[in-house]
Amino acid sequence: MAVSILNERDLHFMLYELFDAQGLCSRERFNDHNQETFEAALQTAKSVAARYLLPIRQKTDLQKPEFDGHRAHLIPEIKTAVQAVVDSGLASATADFEHGGMQLPSLVACAVSAHLTASGMSVMGYTTLTNANANLIQAHGSAEQIQKWVAPMRAGRFTGTMAMTEPGAGSGLADLITKAVKQPDGSYRITGSKIYISGGDHDLSDNIVHLVLARIQDAPKGVKGISLFIVPKRMVNEDGSVGEPNDVALTGLFHKMGGHAITSTALNFGEKGGAVGYLVGEANMGLSYMFHMMNEARLFVGMGATVMALAGYQYSLNYAKERPQGRLLSEKNPESAPVNIIEHSDVKRMLLAQKAYAEGALALCLFGARLHDDEKTADTPEQRKAGHTLLDFLTPIIKTWPSEYGLKANHYAIQVLGGAGYTNEHPVEMFYRENRLNPIHEGTTGIQSMDLLGRKVPANDFSGYQACLDAMQRTISQAAEQPALKEYANALAEAIRTLDSTTKTVLAATRAMSIDAAFSNSVKYLEVFGHVVIAWMWLKQGLVANQALTAQPGISDSEKHFYQGKLHTLQFFFRSELPEINHWAALISQLDTTNHEMQSEWF
Amino acid sequence: MAVSILNERDLHFMLYELFDAQGLCSRERFNDHNQETFEAALQTAKSVAARYLLPIRQKTDLQKPEFDGHRAHLIPEIKTAVQAVVDSGLASATADFEHGGMQLPSLVACAVSAHLTASGMSVMGYTTLTNANANLIQAHGSAEQIQKWVAPMRAGRFTGTMAMTEPGAGSGLADLITKAVKQPDGSYRITGSKIYISGGDHDLSDNIVHLVLARIQDAPKGVKGISLFIVPKRMVNEDGSVGEPNDVALTGLFHKMGGHAITSTALNFGEKGGAVGYLVGEANMGLSYMFHMMNEARLFVGMGATVMALAGYQYSLNYAKERPQGRLLSEKNPESAPVNIIEHSDVKRMLLAQKAYAEGALALCLFGARLHDDEKTADTPEQRKAGHTLLDFLTPIIKTWPSEYGLKANHYAIQVLGGAGYTNEHPVEMFYRENRLNPIHEGTTGIQSMDLLGRKVPANDFSGYQACLDAMQRTISQAAEQPALKEYANALAEAIRTLDSTTKTVLAATRAMSIDAAFSNSVKYLEVFGHVVIAWMWLKQGLVANQALTAQPGISDSEKHFYQGKLHTLQFFFRSELPEINHWAALISQLDTTNHEMQSEWF
């Protein structure tokens, strides 16, 4: 079976028809780019993925990293693949030309990453984390730190990690206890244990740059006393060469159900008296710097989950088109030939759900990337601020909705394949296992929901919230003018009224009851908001598709089918999925406190 | 952390307070039993599980069976464990005393199996399949066949499989092509390939008894031309000793994402001219015999999924009670001590959902087992027929609802543990992987939904359907008399009206539109019915709990807490879960044909 890993027609639709990637080229930063250079980058990604990542995808899943008591060892193909990605320039797709980057818009870079991720999500974890680490130091480090650490990371000589979680604290960063003690030379000595550090040890690079959260002596308690340190695996000499080992010990590997190519490590800092660390920026500002990286990482998690959903959808679609089995219910002749399973209504349902989830999530992630471009490069300060405000607001949704529904999409991909789906003869069970990590790492769905309802919604006098609602209203106004879309425009308007009244009710309730009780359905609130936002993304896609079909009657059959598919999936999402919010919203609005009132001893 | 694998107080509640296990002892077949003998069997299961299964649970997950090109090899601990289960008598818990069985009611045997399954679901696959195979031959085979094959399976010398699926046919049994040619001696020669045969090869037993579906030459096309054969791995001599190999070749193992202890095999029959097979019962009746076994297997799948859900719930509950992390949202003092995560409302929500799914599913499975006892041993023919009718009707729901919602429960178990949940330091990710098989094997959710809507509902002039609705109405009448339960009695009555009107609408629609279109939301119909049935199971539990609390004011605090937990979970299910059916029912009743109308080329 010839397998298309991703639907390139759809990527084209998203970039050029939906989000106007070509329009970005008029901005100064992207002046040297045009649709051809974007396409060249996409084709490079596709070919690097096909040559280096796809051939080892299953092998990296089956041959997990090994721990010899001191170090972690990977299969050597991973090093070759990571180096190929770095050498192709794709690992620094958005970085400045002068730093060896491609200076691509985030929108296009996100589509580029889709090709790589589909063929090797966990291998790409090394470059993604390294890039995010480098971006953080570039934004908040000193000139000397940038020179010493960022340059070799951009070149692929060093890799980077973020080391936040501690065994005793988990997501509760306020309670982290890793210690930093200042030395006469201005450096610090770091002592403590960190867990779940992705890429925390391996044999891919000359050095590993850990970004470590720790407390300087006598710092304030809680999150306001956390600082950020560069703690290299090995010391780096004045001339940039790698020297003696630092006091950082690998104590073990975690074995996750998916994402096997990237090590998940437990690290001890300072077993021999203290690991050398260098303060980034100001003391006690560590968490706000780390959130810079975390926000970027959250968008990547959403995109990774989306790509797994897309890849599973495409794989199960191809399978369904080619696998004959059974007959239609209406066919009573046992001597008739079996039909391909795509003809069965229930298989269509599972494929439609996958398409709705995966392409809805893709539109959302690319919309987020486009907002990131606006934040950085839009023409006016107002536009840049607007981009920032909306992206910041949407971040918990971009992280969470694709993670939850991408996993559900992969569930259906397995189900379409039946008994074959859960064997490793097909990759869909691997996508499913890899995707199971996404609703947890970089902030669980529960944490994201409290971030949305408790922080993002009321922040700055509801400015992000209102900007989101206003943007949706603009799409509704456009759609209401097209007869074929009027039904959906009205449905989205109604859904927004439900959302808005739910929002007001639950926030008002915090004055009458404890916030723990009022927020006890916060995850349902995030689901309501997520579904409304994805419905919006489908209405946006429907607008473009409907215009293409009505304005270009002479387009080819395959183009017609593409747009008809978009409109039909819009219909599916609005009829099957969007109405789910009514029950969830009712539960929240009734201030149901069943969860909160449950007592520990009643379980 | 001391981990209780299952909640024994709840098993006691289900057996003696909800389903009157002790009442069964007045039936002739169970005259020798009483609550003490039941408890003895349960304790035996618990101790065999603790001694032989739990210690190797993770090892069987990590060390998968190996194929040397000829045979499959397991770690030797599996043989020891299977033998221990057989020697304890638990493998034949329901079989007659005279055949070495314990002659336990199915209700009690089901609870016994929970202890074993929780500690080793896939190891138990060997004995479960062997038992189902032996039961089928006992029911439909000749006296000689019973003597030759059943006796050694009961003794643990032989194991059994069912070999249905073929590479070209999958679930489409009508298209299977394995051939059977009659020989002068009355035996047959079997030629064909079968896949996904659980336990199809291993080194646990002296012989393997395959029950193989095949077509005799010139048999009718389709499902009416399928016969059932006993095809042993090795021939058996007149004296019962094992002789030469039969012409059955293991061609490979499938590697599934879960359930690693039991091999999933590809077998070739007749590579050297034809495997010797013996016809069971009459020619062309094979599928109806196999459905005897399949129905039993479907109930086991539902129970297995339930037990994984129970085990994941219990594990994550224990974890949540002992893991300090974070503070309540209302706690603003960063110097306050972290709380155990069970205090967080969102963690309570995930535990409540697990309790609602797992204990709701357990009640349903045990209710099914109790119906099986009624079918076999109730006092009057009418009662036996009533048991059969209702169990037959509920089978697709008992198979599917626990499979789908048990998996969802395991999703939450992982989520409660956060980053620890997807590592193999805890078993919840394994439960999740094992449970992912259950919505597929023994008939996918899609197939079950069409069985329910297309066959079970209209069968015998709606007699099973009506019996189910009547039984629910009886519970509603009882509950309506208790003020604390009136709200739920009314809600269930309303839900049944919704279900009934949906049923009538969709079946009437098959006269106006194609059945493929009318049934295109059959899975949603199964979800509606499943949710109504589980709501009923929770109302039944609520009745007992409410009576216990009102009638026995002097009970201990821990007893009070147990019953309060039941009532609070009833509230959770009725407020959070049951209302989901309204949207699904509306979609079906509106005869939405979005799925059906999707065209293959639009994807």
Interface residues (C-beta under 8 A of the other chain):
Chain A: T165 A169 G170 S171 G172 A174 D175 I195 Y196 K221 G222 V223 K224 F254 H255 K256 M257 G258 S264 L317 K321 R323 P324 Q325 G326 R327 L328 L329 S330 P334 E335 P338 N340 I342 E343 H344 S345 D346 V347 K348 R349 M350 L351 L352 K355 H411 I414 Q415 G418 G419 G421 Y422 T423 N424 E425 E429 Y432 R433 R436 L437 P439 I440 H441 T444 T445 G446 S449 M450 G454 S514 I515 D516 A517 F519 S520 N521 S522 V523 S558 H561 F562 Q564 G565 H568 Q571 F572 R575 S576 P579 E580 N582 H583 A586 L587 D592 T594 N595 H596 E597 M598 Q599 S600 E601 W602 F603
Chain B: T165 G168 A169 G170 S171 G172 A174 D175 I195 Y196 K221 G222 V223 K224 F254 H255 K256 M257 G258 S264 L317 K321 R323 Q325 G326 R327 L328 L329 S330 P334 E335 P338 N340 I342 E343 H344 S345 D346 V347 K348 R349 L351 L352 K355 H411 I414 Q415 G418 G419 G421 Y422 T423 N424 E425 E429 Y432 R433 R436 L437 P439 I440 H441 T444 T445 G446 S449 M450 G454 S514 I515 D516 A517 F519 S520 N521 S522 V523 S558 H561 F562 Q564 G565 H568 Q571 F572 R575 S576 P579 E580 N582 H583 A586 L587 D592 T594 N595 H596 E597 M598 Q599 S600 E601 W602 F603
